[in-house]
Amino acid sequence: MITHKPVEINEGAHYFCRYALAILLWLAYMTHSKELIIVVTIIFILSAELRIRKAPLIWIFTYFFGPIIKFRSIVVDELSLRFMHTIASVFSMICLIFLYGINDKVGWIIVGIFAIFKTIAALGYCPATKLRSCILGGGSCCSIIGKKNKTC
């Protein structure tokens, strides 16, 4: 079983993707914009399906801003990122189910929690990557705070 797949991407694109999604979630939460949650959901689903090199925000940065703003290349684990994007897709769909069908107030609470988790991930402490390492048995499941992880 393959547990890691190193892939080289533009560091600026990586940070753009991380921070843009966190900002979009906070904007959605603050403005109660269900449409922004739909956009975030679509981005996460496409990122999970297309993998990291063709993920929408990575692609946008690489081809539109990359030629203008120079960053070094970094190596990330494509499988961890795909796992993270899948978990985020499910979480964002849960937000949408609550917002459009079950309970609007609970939905916005879930969006707020999601924004907090995405902000933590954007800062380099990715709960989804930690969960993946716990599932695969390759890491300590007791401590979330430790080394900064560049896979989210």
ChimeraX attribute file (.defattr): number of C-alpha atoms within 10 A of each C-alpha:
attribute: neighborCount
match mode: 1-to-1
recipient: residues
	/A:1	3
	/A:2	5
	/A:3	12
	/A:4	11
	/A:5	12
	/A:6	12
	/A:7	14
	/A:8	14
	/A:9	18
	/A:10	20
	/A:11	20
	/A:12	20
	/A:13	22
	/A:14	23
	/A:15	18
	/A:16	18
	/A:17	22
	/A:18	21
	/A:19	17
	/A:20	14
	/A:21	21
	/A:22	23
	/A:23	16
	/A:24	17
	/A:25	27
	/A:26	21
	/A:27	15
	/A:28	22
	/A:29	22
	/A:30	12
	/A:31	10
	/A:32	16
	/A:33	14
	/A:34	18
	/A:35	11
	/A:36	17
	/A:37	23
	/A:38	16
	/A:39	16
	/A:40	22
	/A:41	23
	/A:42	16
	/A:43	20
	/A:44	26
	/A:45	23
	/A:46	19
	/A:47	23
	/A:48	23
	/A:49	14
	/A:50	13
	/A:51	17
	/A:52	24
	/A:53	18
	/A:54	15
	/A:55	20
	/A:56	19
	/A:57	22
	/A:58	23
	/A:59	17
	/A:60	15
	/A:61	20
	/A:62	24
	/A:63	11
	/A:64	10
	/A:65	13
	/A:66	17
	/A:67	10
	/A:68	10
	/A:69	10
	/A:70	12
	/A:71	14
	/A:72	9
	/A:73	14
	/A:74	14
	/A:75	14
	/A:76	21
	/A:77	18
	/A:78	21
	/A:79	21
	/A:80	22
	/A:81	22
	/A:82	23
	/A:83	18
	/A:84	25
	/A:85	25
	/A:86	19
	/A:87	17
	/A:88	22
	/A:89	21
	/A:90	15
	/A:91	18
	/A:92	24
	/A:93	18
	/A:94	15
	/A:95	27
	/A:96	22
	/A:97	14
	/A:98	19
	/A:99	21
	/A:100	11
	/A:101	10
	/A:102	12
	/A:103	12
	/A:104	16
	/A:105	11
	/A:106	13
	/A:107	21
	/A:108	21
	/A:109	15
	/A:110	20
	/A:111	27
	/A:112	18
	/A:113	15
	/A:114	20
	/A:115	21
	/A:116	15
	/A:117	18
	/A:118	25
	/A:119	20
	/A:120	15
	/A:121	23
	/A:122	24
	/A:123	17
	/A:124	17
	/A:125	22
	/A:126	22
	/A:127	18
	/A:128	22
	/A:129	24
	/A:130	22
	/A:131	18
	/A:132	19
	/A:133	16
	/A:134	14
	/A:135	11
	/A:136	10
	/A:137	10
	/A:138	11
	/A:139	13
	/A:140	11
	/A:141	13
	/A:142	8
	/A:143	8
	/A:144	14
	/A:145	10
	/A:146	7
	/A:147	8
	/A:148	12
	/A:149	16
	/A:150	20
	/A:151	22
	/A:152	27
